Amino acid sequence: MLGIAKGANMALMFVLELSVLASAGYWGFTVSPHWAIKLLAGLGAPALFVAAWALFGAGGGANAVFPLTGLARAALEIVWFGGGALALYAAGSAFPAAVLAVAFVVNAVLRIVWKQV
């Protein structure tokens, strides 16, 4: 039973990662009434998030170009998932931003307790 819960927690981590990218894109497409700025921000913001994650966090650090561990990894995750929540908030979606933030905190605590980090 615990194995299923651990697997579900890792699946949640993946869904949260995708949610951050969707949040950044959503923010970008709501940032301006001008279509060129919407397009640039809507595609550029997720691209920047992807680049940061690929460089420092991919695969729990195992697939990253510059893998981070310990406090540096924790800081990366806080900035990454906090950035997604802030993007939603800035786009006018306060409740989904709070849900994303709370889901990340629960997921992070469980990963620490179950030694999935």
C-alpha positions as semicolon CSV with decimal commas, in nm:
position;residue;x (nm);y (nm);z (nm)
1;M;0,000;0,000;0,000
2;L;0,282;0,240;0,083
3;G;0,443;0,160;-0,252
4;I;0,128;0,275;-0,431
5;A;0,124;0,599;-0,231
6;K;0,491;0,663;-0,311
7;G;0,426;0,604;-0,680
8;A;0,126;0,837;-0,669
9;N;0,341;1,103;-0,503
10;M;0,600;1,081;-0,781
11;A;0,320;1,099;-1,040
12;L;0,194;1,410;-0,861
13;M;0,544;1,559;-0,888
14;F;0,532;1,511;-1,265
15;V;0,184;1,664;-1,288
16;L;0,303;1,960;-1,081
17;E;0,601;2,008;-1,315
18;L;0,365;2,018;-1,614
19;S;0,135;2,253;-1,423
20;V;0,419;2,501;-1,378
21;L;0,478;2,506;-1,753
22;A;0,107;2,550;-1,822
23;S;0,090;2,827;-1,562
24;A;0,379;3,014;-1,718
25;G;0,219;2,986;-2,061
26;Y;-0,119;3,095;-1,930
27;W;0,036;3,399;-1,766
28;G;0,218;3,485;-2,087
29;F;-0,097;3,477;-2,295
30;T;-0,278;3,704;-2,047
31;V;0,001;3,956;-1,988
32;S;-0,085;4,202;-2,266
33;P;-0,362;4,288;-2,512
34;H;-0,109;4,289;-2,798
35;W;-0,089;3,958;-2,981
36;A;0,287;3,980;-3,045
37;I;0,362;4,024;-2,675
38;K;0,115;3,749;-2,585
39;L;0,286;3,513;-2,827
40;L;0,636;3,601;-2,709
41;A;0,551;3,576;-2,339
42;G;0,316;3,279;-2,379
43;L;0,581;3,071;-2,551
44;G;0,890;3,231;-2,399
45;A;0,801;3,196;-2,031
46;P;0,753;2,816;-2,045
47;A;1,070;2,790;-2,257
48;L;1,267;2,967;-1,983
49;F;1,120;2,738;-1,719
50;V;1,207;2,432;-1,932
51;A;1,563;2,555;-1,979
52;A;1,612;2,610;-1,606
53;W;1,467;2,269;-1,520
54;A;1,676;2,092;-1,785
55;L;1,993;2,260;-1,663
56;F;1,945;2,207;-1,290
57;G;1,655;1,980;-1,195
58;A;1,562;1,724;-1,458
59;G;1,505;1,370;-1,336
60;G;1,559;1,466;-0,976
61;G;1,896;1,599;-1,083
62;A;2,004;1,273;-1,245
63;N;1,938;1,399;-1,599
64;A;2,032;1,761;-1,535
65;V;2,331;1,927;-1,697
66;F;2,431;2,078;-1,361
67;P;2,258;1,860;-1,099
68;L;2,174;2,025;-0,769
69;T;2,144;1,852;-0,433
70;G;2,059;1,950;-0,077
71;L;1,969;2,311;-0,009
72;A;2,045;2,418;-0,366
73;R;1,792;2,163;-0,495
74;A;1,537;2,280;-0,238
75;A;1,591;2,642;-0,346
76;L;1,548;2,544;-0,712
77;E;1,220;2,368;-0,638
78;I;1,089;2,658;-0,431
79;V;1,173;2,905;-0,708
80;W;1,040;2,672;-0,982
81;F;0,706;2,582;-0,823
82;G;0,671;2,920;-0,654
83;G;0,723;3,079;-0,995
84;G;0,440;2,870;-1,135
85;A;0,210;2,971;-0,852
86;L;0,310;3,337;-0,890
87;A;0,244;3,320;-1,263
88;L;-0,108;3,195;-1,197
89;Y;-0,162;3,463;-0,935
90;A;-0,034;3,734;-1,169
91;A;-0,275;3,608;-1,436
92;G;-0,564;3,664;-1,194
93;S;-0,611;3,303;-1,084
94;A;-0,552;3,324;-0,708
95;F;-0,730;3,001;-0,608
96;P;-0,548;2,779;-0,863
97;A;-0,222;2,946;-0,756
98;A;-0,292;2,851;-0,394
99;V;-0,381;2,494;-0,495
100;L;-0,055;2,461;-0,688
101;A;0,146;2,596;-0,394
102;V;-0,023;2,371;-0,137
103;A;0,008;2,063;-0,362
104;F;0,380;2,134;-0,401
105;V;0,432;2,168;-0,025
106;V;0,247;1,842;0,046
107;N;0,439;1,665;-0,231
108;A;0,775;1,799;-0,108
109;V;0,708;1,700;0,254
110;L;0,607;1,348;0,148
111;R;0,914;1,315;-0,075
112;I;1,135;1,411;0,221
113;V;0,958;1,178;0,464
114;W;0,963;0,888;0,217
115;K;1,320;0,965;0,108
116;Q;1,220;1,021;-0,255
117;V;1,454;1,320;-0,297
